[in-house]
Amino acid sequence: MTATITAFERSPDRGKGLARDMRVRWALEEVGQPYEVRLLSFAAMKQPGHRALQPFGQIPTYEEGDLSLFESGAIVLHIAERHAGLLPGDANARARAISWMFAALTTLEPPIFERDMVRILDREKPWYEERLSALDETIRKRLSDLARHLGAAAWLDGAFSAGDLLMVTVLRRLQGSDLLEERPTLAAYVARAEARPAYRRAFAAQLADFTASSAG
């Protein structure tokens, strides 16, 4: 049965692949599973029908048969557990890959996402520079730890996994900033992931949806 995911009708990132449905698209492309996309306006996201799938009125959601899921990390984990290609077969390696999934979403993403929000919403606040500097310091420390772990390896723990997929979607929010570019190891890591055919297909699909909805 073909899964259906939800995405922004007009993504705030204007097709840059930063919206969280990108993670789900990429995961489905990596495991070779077809999917359909239901695009939602911001108003529709807050309606009871969508809130029945996503209590907080966000995207993405995932529906397949009588299963419905929300939260991009949980959806990617479900896909990875159900289809070969995103989690190792060895039990210990599998557990480590899942640890990296959690690290991406709970250790790296919060300050990176908050930095984005501060830069967009709080530029006129008197404490803007101080808050941005504090966030940058936190992010730099975590990126240094991540780069130290990665070293000369291609991926976080052996073969490419769902841990890498989520980590790269988080790091991409820093592209164009000194925070990522001053760490060539991590910039190359992101570039390697973006070169994967599955990533390119997912990015192209998300961009096509944004372009079509904007033209309409």
Residue pairs with C-beta under 8 A, 6 or more apart in sequence:
1 64
1 65
2 34
2 35
2 36
2 64
3 28
3 33
3 34
3 35
3 36
3 62
3 63
3 64
4 35
4 36
4 37
4 38
4 62
4 63
4 64
5 21
5 24
5 25
5 28
5 35
5 36
5 37
5 38
5 60
5 61
5 62
5 63
5 75
6 21
6 37
6 38
6 39
6 40
6 50
6 53
6 54
6 59
6 60
6 61
7 19
7 21
7 37
7 38
7 39
7 40
7 59
7 60
7 206
7 209
8 19
8 21
8 39
8 40
8 42
8 59
8 210
9 39
9 40
9 41
9 42
9 44
9 213
10 41
10 210
10 213
10 214
11 18
11 19
11 206
11 210
12 19
13 19
14 210
15 206
15 207
15 210
15 211
17 172
17 202
17 203
17 206
17 207
18 169
18 172
18 173
19 59
19 206
20 59
20 60
20 72
20 169
21 37
21 59
21 60
21 72
21 206
22 169
22 202
22 203
22 206
23 60
23 72
23 73
23 75
23 76
23 165
23 166
23 169
24 35
24 60
24 62
24 72
24 75
24 76
24 79
25 35
25 37
25 202
25 205
25 206
26 165
26 169
26 198
26 199
26 202
27 75
27 76
27 79
27 80
27 86
27 162
27 165
28 34
28 35
28 79
28 202
29 197
29 198
29 199
29 201
29 202
30 85
30 86
30 165
30 196
30 198
31 79
31 80
31 83
31 84
31 85
31 86
32 83
32 85
33 79
33 83
37 205
37 209
39 209
39 213
40 50
40 59
44 50
45 54
45 57
45 58
45 59
46 57
50 57
50 61
51 57
53 61
53 63
53 68
53 70
54 61
54 70
55 70
56 70
58 70
60 70
60 72
60 75
61 68
61 69
61 70
61 75
62 68
62 69
62 70
62 75
62 78
63 69
69 75
69 78
73 101
73 102
73 104
73 105
73 166
76 86
76 101
76 162
76 165
76 166
77 98
77 101
77 162
79 86
79 162
80 86
80 87
80 161
80 162
81 87
86 97
86 161
86 162
86 165
87 94
87 97
87 98
87 161
87 162
88 94
88 97
88 158
88 159
88 161
93 157
93 158
96 157
96 163
97 156
97 157
97 161
97 162
97 163
98 162
98 163
99 163
100 156
100 157
100 161
100 163
100 164
100 166
100 167
101 162
101 163
101 166
103 163
103 167
104 163
104 166
104 167
104 169
104 170
105 166
105 170
107 142
108 142
108 146
108 167
108 170
108 171
109 170
111 135
111 138
111 139
111 142
112 139
112 170
112 171
112 173
112 174
113 173
114 135
115 132
115 135
115 136
115 139
116 173
118 128
118 131
118 132
118 135
119 132
122 128
122 131
125 131
136 179
139 174
139 179
140 179
143 179
143 180
143 183
143 186
144 183
146 167
146 186
147 183
147 185
147 186
149 156
150 156
150 185
150 186
150 189
151 185
152 185
154 160
154 189
154 192
155 161
155 164
155 189
156 163
156 164
156 167
157 163
160 193
160 196
164 193
165 193
168 189
168 190
168 193
168 194
171 180
171 186
171 189
171 190
172 190
172 194
174 180
175 190
180 186
180 187
180 190
181 187
193 199
194 200
194 203
